[in-house]
Amino acid sequence: MEERYLDLVLVPLGLLLQAAYNICLLYTVKNHPDRTVIGLDRMVRQHWVKTMMQAPVTNGVLALQTVRNSIMASTVLATTAISLATAVSAFLRDSSSSSSFSPFVYGNTSATAYSVKYLSISFCLFTAFLLLVQSIRYYSHAGFLLTHAATAAELEVEPAYVAWGLNRGTVFWSMGLRAFYLSSTLFLWIFGPIPMLASSVAICAALYFLDSTSAFTRKYHQSIIVKHSSLITPHSDASPIAV
């Protein structure tokens, strides 16, 4: 296979590998949430919200501090994403007139190929920025609702709605973080399609380790949830909130 055609084969293969992994992860989260860290954290947040809202005067400061930490984390990543996207755009503009590229890159080294690489990185970082901004939006809304002094009648509905908003913010946070991961593989594409494919395999392997749960973790979380449910309310049979 000629060198210039490697990008047409290896790069789509790396992107397809990452897409297939995330699709499998989404399927597992929807159908077997206890097998993923995302699913377990979602259930834990639902019970945490109900605990916080049962005593808003006592737990209000703790709840707001926890949400504030999430907002700060999203803000830092969003700022980093837009800064990197701006830097990549400026670098693309400055190097557009230059025709000298590294001879050590094994793959397509044309000016058009480099433009596509930099534009892909910028697009990925802008997408991460928008997703993280949405997570800040949901976190902020959940922060207002967490301190709402719910009455006994509202307590069956209000925590579920607040947990939905908090979980939705976490979904956008996770998507923005994975857009960062994708941008790192696209950055390595600058050095050729082989590093890009290798980094895609490495990231999928690392994410599988980070996203999956062990039998001990599942048993531990299940015991906490059962104990928590028995302490909070005698009839907490609400179905989990879908993210």
Secondary structure, 3 states (H helix, E strand, C coil): CCHHHHHHHHHHHHHHHHHHHHHHHHHHHHHCHHHEHHHHHHHHHHHHHHHHHHCHHHHHHHHHHHHHHHHHHHHHHHHHHHHHHHHHHHHHHHHCCCCCCCCCCCCCCCHHHHHHHHHHHHHHHHHHHHHHHHHHHHHHHHHHHHCCCCCCCHHHCHHHHHHHHHHHHHHHHHHHHHHHHHHHHHHHHCCCHHHHHHHHHHHHHHHHHHHECCHHHHHHHHHHHHHHHHHHCCCCCCCCCCC
